[in-house]
Every structure is written in structure tokens, then in C-alpha cells.
Amino acid sequence: MHPETPEEGMSLEQLFGGRIKDLDAAQKRLKQVAQDLGLPLSDRKMTYTSRVAQELGKWAEEQGKGDAFHEVVFRAYFVDCLNIGKVDELVKLAKSLGLPEQEARSVLEQRTYKEAVDADWARSHEMGVSVVPTFMVDDQAVEGAQPYEILEKLLLACGAKKR
């Protein structure tokens, strides 16, 4: 959720600007959490804006391919370290799912879903969400990638019943 990220991306050092003292250790912890959850994760050095990917994701959802699109974008960004702020990269990802290439490009170039994503971002801001992922239940939240046990505690604290 860094809309200020330029299209060409920026290094993680630039992004965090000294706020994280040991970036390598933080990435190692994140990678361990991902591994514990069975999620692939590379040692990326760059961050890219996800804004236009979110817009194309709205369109993919309307095409019945939202979950698949979000999965390929996750892999492209977190595993393959691709720049998901680039129209051509996103069009390739949409095409890989059998979505119409020209329509995907048109959605991105015309910014067809800009207002819908603006509304999502405004709602997130109103709710105090500033970290991705954020898990919210009622008025409680857990921020960042967390182990299963932390998410379980959140759900139990909010009244969920353990099976």
C-alpha cells in the first residue's frame, strides 16, 4: 500500500528508509513465516506499485477469474520478482489465465476500475489499515504476515469456535 512507488519500482532500502534496522533479518523472518504457511517467497530486493494490478484484479473478478488472477500476481511479485506496476506484465498474466489480452490492456490503459480501487483504498484508510496483509474481525486487527497461532488467537478472541 505504497501509492507513491514509481512505476519502475524502488529498492526495499529506499522504501523502508532506515525504519527497519536489519532488513535481511526481517526478510528472513518473513520467509520463515511464509514457509510455515506453505507459501513460496523469494529474496526480493525491489518493491513495485500494485495499484494497476488491483484495478485489473477487479476486472478479473468480474470475468470469474479473480482468485486465479490474484494467485498469479502473488507469484509474479513475491516469487518471480516481476514489476506488477507495468501494463505489459499484467497483460501477460491475464492472458496466461485465458483472459482476453486486448480487453485487459484496454482496462489498464483506460483505468476503467480506478474509482472502484479508490473506494477500496478510502475504506481501508477509514478503517486504519496501513499494512498488507491486515486481518480484521469486528474491531480487532492483526497486521502483517503472522503465524497460524496468532490468527487463531484473533478468531477465538472474537468468538469463533474451534472445530
HELIX and SHEET records of a PDB file:
HELIX    1   1 LEU A   12  PHE A   16  1                                   5    
HELIX    2   2 LEU A   23  ASP A   36  1                                  14    
HELIX    3   3 ARG A   51  GLU A   62  1                                  12    
HELIX    4   4 GLY A   66  PHE A   74  1                                   9    
HELIX    5   5 ARG A   75  VAL A   79  3                                   5    
HELIX    6   6 VAL A   87  SER A   96  1                                  10    
HELIX    7   7 GLU A  101  GLN A  110  1                                  10    
HELIX    8   8 LYS A  114  GLU A  126  1                                  13    
HELIX    9   9 TYR A  148  ALA A  157  1                                  10    
SHEET    1   A 2 MET A  10  SER A  11  0                                        
SHEET    2   A 2 MET A  46  THR A  47 -1                                        
SHEET    1   B 2 THR A 134  VAL A 137  0                                        
SHEET    2   B 2 GLN A 140  GLU A 143 -1                                        
END                                                                             
